[in-house]
Structure formats: structure tokens, C-alpha cells
């Protein structure tokens, strides 16, 4: 079984603005413009700005997994806004440059990331837990138990 990442799919639970031209060489600049322009993010932060997050739903919970290699738990924030919006954010600082250093290649990204997810109504936001292990942040949002419909028998007269 292979997992295929579809980064340009519309996610109805996400508050991120979807840009259908994202990833094209000309970039759209903003989602309301149909004319090409320069990309919105600087190359210094572009790779880290869109932290990759997986969201799966189990019978008991919604589970979010974010790859945040090299970050400490103190550099990542998990918050709930407006009662039902999960916000995951953080920042990787740029490495301090020394005047005597000669850089041959800089590929690791730095900068901030911010992702927001609108949680469904069955989310127990007061019981959210988060853990970080080996560069992977796992946020678990428990779900309310599904209410079974109450069945009441009606006596038929006659």
C-alpha cells in the first residue's frame, strides 16, 4: 500500500486558503488574481512554512501528525481558537552565521509555520493531548461517543 500526497486538494476542514496555481512556476501571488506574479513567500521560509500534517480519524479520535524535525517541544505551539479551530504553529530559527564560516550549501529551511484545522462538532476540545517523539508531533483530539437513537415501541390499538 502506498500513500499518495495530494497537496492541492480542497480540505473542507482547513482554514488555509487554497491556491489552485500553487506549485506552478509562475505562482499566482494571491488567490484572487488570475495574472502571474512573484510567489508570496520568500525562498528562505518557503520550504518550512507549509509544515506537512497528516490527519486521520479513528473510531475514538482525530489524530494529527506533523513532521517537525529538529524542533524542541518548547518551539511548537498547539492551541484551540474559537472553540473548534486547532492551530499548530512553530518556528525554526536560522543558524547563527560566524564571519569566519564559509557556507557551501544551505538546504535546511528556517522560519515560521502555521496550520489551522476546523474540528468537527464531535471533537472533545477540552481533552486534546499532544506529544512529540523523534521529530513527529502527534495531537490527539478525542471524539464524543456516537449517540445511539432511542427506540420506543408504540402500542397499536384496535
N, C-alpha and C positions, 0 to 999 in steps of 0.2 A: 504494500500500500504506500503510495506516495502522497505527500501533501503539496498542493499547488497553491502558491501565494497569489492572490488576486488583489493587488493593492489599489486598483481603481474601481472596485465595486462599490456601489452605494450601500451604506450601512445605516438603516433607519434609526438605530440606537445611538449613533455617534453624533456629536455636535460639531465635528470638524467640517469645514467647508470642502466639498468635493469639487475638484477641478478636473474636468474631462480632458484637458490638454496637459495635465501634469505628466512629466516624463518625456514629452516631446522635445526635440532640440530647441524649438523656438520659444517654449513656455508661453503662458497666457498672461502673466503679470497679475491679473485678478480675474475672478470668475465672471465678472460682468462684462469684460472686454472680449470682443471677438478678434481683435487685432494682436499680432505678436508683439511682445515686449521682453524686457530682461526678466530673469527669474526674480522671485520675491525674496529669496533668502541668500545670504552670502555663502560663498563656497566654504568658508571656514566652519559654518554651523549647519550646512545643508544636510550632511550625512547623519548627524546626530539628532537633528531637530525632529525627525519623524521616527521616534523610537517604535520599534516593531512590537506589537502586542497581540497575543492570541487570546480569544475569548471563547470559552466552551461552556455549555450548560449541561450539568448532570442532573439527575433526579433531585438531589439535595441542595445544589448551589450553582451559582455562576462563578467560574474560575477564570481569572485574568492572569496571563503570564507575560512578563515583559523582560526582554534581554537588556540588561544594563551592566555590561561588563566593565570592571574597573571602578565602579562606584561603590561607596560605602552606604550603609542604610541611612546615615545622617545626611547624605546628599540627595536623597529621594524623598518626596512627599506624596502621601496618599490622603486625599480629602474627599468629603462628600459635600457638594454645594446644593442649595435649594431642595434638600431632602431626597433627591433622586438622581443627582449627577455625580458620577465617580470621576475624580480628577487625579491623574498620576502625572507628576512633574519632577524635574530634577535638573542638575547642571554638572557638566564635567568641565573643570577649569583647564585653560590652556597651560601647557607646561612652561615653567619659567625659563626664559632664554638667558644664557650667560654670554657675555661678549666674546669669550674665548671659544665658544662652541661653534662648530660648523655643521649645519644640518644638511644631510644629503637627500633625505626624503621625509615628508610629513604626510602620513596617511591616516593616522588616528584622528578622529573628529573630536571637536570640543564644542561647548555651547550648551544651550538650554533645550529641553524638550517639554512638551505639554500635550497630554492626550485627555480627552473628555469622553465619557460614555453615559448616555441616558439609560438608567437602570429601569427594568420593567417593574410593574406595580407589585409583583410578588417578592421583591427583594427586601430582606430584613437589614436595612442600612445600619441599625444600631448594633448589629452583631458582626460587622465586617472585620476580617483579620488579614494581616499582611505578614509575609516572611520573605527573607532574602537568603538565597543559598547559591553559591558558585556563580554569581553574576546574573541570577534569574530572580526577579521579584514575582512572587505569587500572591495575588489578592483574591480572597475567597469571600463571596457575598452569599450567605445562606438564603434559601428561598422559604417562603411560608408554605406550610403543608396545604396541599390541594384540598379544598373543602368538598366533601362528598355530598351530593344533593340528598336532602332528607326526603325519604319516600313515605308518604302517608296513605294508607289504604282508605278508600271511601266505600262505605256500605251502600249497596244498591238496594233501594226499596222497591217493593212491588211484587 
